[in-house]
Amino acid sequence: MLNPLFPRALWLLSERLGITPYHHQAVAVSRGLELFEKHGSFGLLHEMGCGKTLSMLGLFDLYGARKMLVVCPLAVMGAWEKDAPRLDGARCVLLQGSGEKKLRTLNEALADDSSPLIVVVNYESIWRGDLGKQVMSAGFDIVVCDESQRIKSPSSKVSKFLGRLADRVGVRVIMTGTPVSEGALGWYGQFRFLDKSVLGKSFVNFKSRYAVEVDTGSYRMVVGLKNLDELEDKVMARCHRVSKAEALDLPDEVNMEVVFDLSAKARRVYDGLVRESFAALDDERFVSVDNALSRLLRLQQVTGGFAPDADGELVLVDDGKIRACESVVDDLLDAGKKCVIFYRFSAEGDRIRSMLEGKKIGFASIYGGVKGSDRSELVRRFQEDDDCRVFVAQIQAAGLGITLTAADTSIFFSTGFSAGDYEQARARVHRIGQDKRVTHIHLLARDSVDEKVFRVLEEKRSVSEDLVDGGWKRYLE
């Protein structure tokens, strides 16, 4: 049975935002309004690419709020800047630049009460100094944590700050498609902000109820989870969840593996690190590791074609992956397609961009050093300019908040170890606006960590879907 607010929500999305809404967006707006009134909180847990930003704009307008604060990753600020103007009469102000400039921009925006205001700020800035103090006293009607998995750690400074801010705000919203990609304990930090009454004010008590721990002698280690059905029922009572498969008539996604062999030199370095945590790079330089995580990182760098010596200088050891990437790109461009290349390490991005420049292939690129104010234009160029054929994206910097549907193929040169980051990257191409079958190509060195990381990410993705979607379905039952 539909919420009685559904027709009103459907009208709003059509008339006030000028879009043809999907059914799930109107359902989410109507459920959000209901939970605003009952609890002052709402979890908008739509999978990436399902139009969460527009749904939240609809909630802001229909609820009649005057001031909304959106806290999000730097990479997502451009999405709000792009979509907010759809809401006629509302102002959208991005807090950017130095701390002093952010504070001045905020104060100027708050001083003007002539129209509804949306203030957007990144997680890294909101809690610092005078800006944090002003945010605390600004009297926002609604505060939204977009990509709220960023506050899952209850011990982080930004998570603690937003937990305190929640006590001063009438309505709180979390938005994310991957709330617990690293495990169900990630709910706590998000719900400390959203509604402390749901999971309590003590993380120790929360863990005692839902985690299986063992005492190692020096600390307590989580080795499993318990009472998950109860946890998911509590959480979903404050949320609306929909997956892309349920909500959208999107084309299929398929994975493709391109496997290549490491050169003799790279294999020798790789095997040396595996067996002895040490390998000679040449007659004078060597690479070594002193723990398991460092070894995993170095092995991944070697499959990408380079390794740092003892002084931190990068040494090229292989060109197998860049040649495999070049071959795939050539085939895609010959077929008239655009593509997105994701990578993890800065040196990999440099090699990819150098390869494209050498072949005179037009591209745009976002990485850690690109200013937030430049990102929207880079995305626009890729989406609209026929001469911009490739988008090169560092997975940590460009895996959120951007739409790259001009491509129907993504190439994963390398990945991190976070299933959430991986899923977010995939969703840049497979989202609203995509009308072609999407292919995700993974470049994997044979018999290497590449293959293992890819398998683990796929397994963690399934676990994430079970934790979130399974809980929502049980709640509906």
C-alpha positions, 0 to 999 in steps of 0.5 A: 500500500502506498504512503498517502503522501505519495501523490504529493511527492510525485507532483513535487518531483515533476513540477518543482524539479522538472523531472520525470520521476521514477516510482522509487523516488516518489516513494522515498520522498513520501516515506522520508516525510513520514519519518521526518514527522515521526522521528526527525530522521531518515536514511536514504539508502538507494544504491548508487545511480538511483537519483538520491540527490534529486530525491533529497531536494524534493524532501527539502522543498516539500518539508518546507525547510529554509536552511539545509546543510549538506556534508559530503566528500569533496568529489560529491560537492559538484553533484549538488552544485549541478542538481540544486538549481533545478529547485526554483528559488533555492540558493546553493552555496558551496563552502570552498577555499581557505578556512577563512573564506569558507567561514565568510561565505557561510556567514554571508549566506546565512545573513540572506533569508530571502530564499531557501538555502542549501549549504554544501561543505566537505567532511574534512572541513566542517569540524575545524575551528571557527567554521565548526563553531558557526555550523553548530550555532547556525540553526539549520533545519535539516542536516544531510550526511551524503555518502554517510559511510564516511562517518562510520568510524565512531572515533573519528573527529568528523563523526564525533562532531556530527554526533554533537551537531545532531543534538541541535538539528530538528531533522537529520538524513543519511544518504548512501548506497554502501552504508556497511560495505566493510561490515555491519558495525559501520551502522553505529557511527551513522546512527549516532548522527541519525538517531541515537535512540536506535543503537544507543549512545555507547559504542561499547554496549553496541559492540557487546550486543552485536559483535563476537569478540575475543580477548587477545591479551592486549586488546579485544578483537572482533571475530564475528557478528551476532543478532544481525536480524535484530540490528537490521530491523532497527536500522531499516525502520528509519530508512528506505532502501532500493537497489538499481535492479529493483528501481531502474530499467538499467542495462546489465553489468558484466565483468571481463578479465584481461590477464597478462604475464609479468616480465621475467624481471617483474616476476623475480621481484614479485616472487622475492617479496612473496618469499623473503619480503625482499627483492633486488631491483637492479645491481644497486637498488632493492625493495623490502617490506616489514609487514603483511600490509606493506607486502600486499601494497608493494605486490600490487605496485609491482603488477602495475609496473613499478616499485619504490626502492629503499629511498622511495624512488620509483623503479620501473620493472614491467610494462605488461599492464600498461600495454594491456591497457593500451590494447584495450583502449585501442579496441574500444576507440576503434569501436567508437566507444568512450571509456573510463580508466580507474587506477589506485597509485599516482605513478599508474595515473602518470603512465596512463596519461602519458600513454594517451598523450603519446597517442594523441587521444583526448582525455580528462582526468581527476586525481587527488591534486585536481581542485574541486572547482575544476571537476564539474568542467572535466566531467562535462567535457567528457560527457559532451565533447566528442573529442574527449574519448577517455576519462582517467580517474584515481579511484579514491578521488573520482569514485564518488558523485560524478556521472560518466554515462558517456562511456559504457565501459570502465577499465580497472587498471588497479583497485584499492581494498575497499569494496565500497570504493570499488562499488562506487567507481562501478556506479559512475558508469552504471547509473541513471542515463545509461542505456547500454550494456555496461562492461567492467574490464579488470587488468590482472597479472597472472598468478598475482595479488591482482586476481586475489583482490578482484575475487575478494572485492566481488565476495565483499560486494555480495556480503554488503548486499546481504547486509543491506538488502536482506535487512530491508526485505526482512523489515518489509516482511 
